[in-house]
Amino acid sequence: MLRLAGCVFLLATLAGCAGTTTQEPPSDADYFSHGSAETLPHSPLDEPLVQSFLQPSPKVVRQALLDEHERWVGTPYRLGGEGEYGIDCSALVQAIFDERFDTHLPRTTESQAVEGHRVSLEELEAGDLVFFRPPGVYRHVGIYVGEGRFLHASTSQGVMLSEIDNLYWQRHFWQARRPMEPTRLAHRAMLSRYSGS
């Protein structure tokens, strides 16, 4: 990750050096007569990879979560479990945030339920946590993926994607929380992706 940060810094430094010249800069009239966008010098900061770090798309978070779904899908639910042989809902959330977003969340649903700030269902974005109070003593948590679906460890079917507007989940919805702003989450997903994590 430090190597990647160094590359971005080097590109930014080169961009500053590339702009120095001993010639007179063209006048405004020259730019307007030839089309300013076509006559501006190319900068390393214009490269798509660098731009993706500077302004990551919210789709980055969604794709990272879909990749995690592929990794974990079908893993059975096991209360207290934390691995491929069985995992519970809060352990899944913790593992995904640790490994994919380099962000540590607490281990339990109750502790995760006070992270970040509350958001409404209408404000949900990929990476937000969704909490439910199903029958029984335990609370349930998942990660909103977008397009009305969330990733979670279901007690009956293991790790899966579910529709948040399903009648069961609607009936037991408790709250949604944003542990980190989407842009920061997207940056972390990009860094994780390119550092090989």
ZAGU-717468 format. One record per residue (C-alpha): residue in one letter; x, y, z. Coordinates in steps of 0.1 Angstrom, whole numbers, plus 2048, in hexadecimal, padded with zeros to 3 digits. Layout:
<rs>
aXYZ;...
</rs>
This chain:
<rs>
m800800800;l81D817807;r82C80F7E5;l80A8197D5;a8088397E9;g82C8417DE;c82383C7BA;v8068547BC;f81C86E7CE;l8378697B2;l81C86E797;a81188E7A8;t83589A7AB;l83B892786;a81C8A477C;g8298C478D;c84B8C077C;a83C8B975A;g82A8DB75A;t84B8EF75D;t8578FF73D;t86D91B731;q855926716;e83A94071A;p819930722;p7FF933707;s7E694F70A;d7C194B711;a7BB9536ED;d7D19366E2;y7BD91D6F8;f79B92A6ED;s7A592A6C8;h7B29066C8;g79B8F66E2;s7A98F7705;a7A28D270E;e7B78C66F0;t7D48DD6F5;l7DA8D871A;p7F98C3722;h7F28A072E;s7F889A753;p7FF879765;l7E388377C;d7CB87E75E;e7D285975D;p7B3844765;l7C4831781;v7CE851793;q7AC86078D;s79B84179C;f7AF8487BC;l7A786D7BD;q7828687B6;p7788447BC;s75683A7AF;p73C82E7C9;k73A80F7B3;v75C8057C1;v74C7FE7E3;r7307EA7D3;q7487D57BE;a75D7CE7DC;l73F7C27EF;l7347AC7D2;d75779D7D1;e7547967F6;h7327857EF;e74376E7D6;r75E7667EF;w74675E80C;v7267527FB;g71973280A;t72F734829;p718726844;y70C73B861;r71B732883;l7167478A2;g7387528AD;g74874688D;e76275B87C;g76E74785D;e76673383F;y758715853;g73E72C863;i73975186A;d71F76687B;c71278786E;s72779F881;a74778B87B;l74078D855;v73C7B2857;q75C7B686B;a7707A0854;i7647B2834;f76C7D4843;d78E7C9850;e7997B7830;r7887CB814;f7877EE823;d7A47EE83C;t78B7FA856;h7877E9878;l7647E5886;p75B7D68A7;r7537B18A9;t72F7B28B6;t70F7BE8A5;e7077D38C4;s7297E58C1;q7267E989B;a7047F98A0;v7148188AF;e72F81D895;g72E83B87E;h70C84D87B;r6E9843874;v6DA846850;s6B7841843;l6AE82582B;e6AA83E810;e6CE84A815;l6DE827814;e6FE824800;a7148067FA;g7297FF81A;d70E80B832;l7057F284E;v6E17E7852;f6D47D9873;f6B67C487B;r6A47B889A;p697795891;p6847808AA;g69B7748C6;v6B77848DA;y6D078A8BF;r6D27A88A7;h6DC7A4883;v6F37B986D;g6FC7BA848;i70D7D182F;y6F87E3815;v7057DC7F2;g6EE7F27DE;e6D07ED7C8;g6BB7E27E6;r6D17C57F1;f6E77BE80F;l7027A5816;h6FF791836;a703770848;s6E0762849;t6D9749866;s6C673284E;q6DA73582D;g6FD742836;v70E75F824;m6F776D809;l6E878C7FA;s6C4795805;e6AB7AF7F9;i6A77CA814;d6837D080A;n67A7AB811;l65C7AA828;y670798844;w68D7B1843;q6757CF841;r6627C2860;h6827BE874;f6967DC868;w6A67EF885;q6BF809877;a6DA81085D;r6FB820865;r71882E850;p739824860;m74D838847;e74585182B;p741840809;t75E8537F9;r776848814;l76A825813;a76F8257ED;h7938327F1;r79A81680A;a78B7FC7F2;m7A18097D6;l7C08087EC;s7B87E57F7;r7B27D97D4;y7D37E77C6;s7E87DD7E4;g7DE7B97DE;s7CB7B47FE;
</rs>
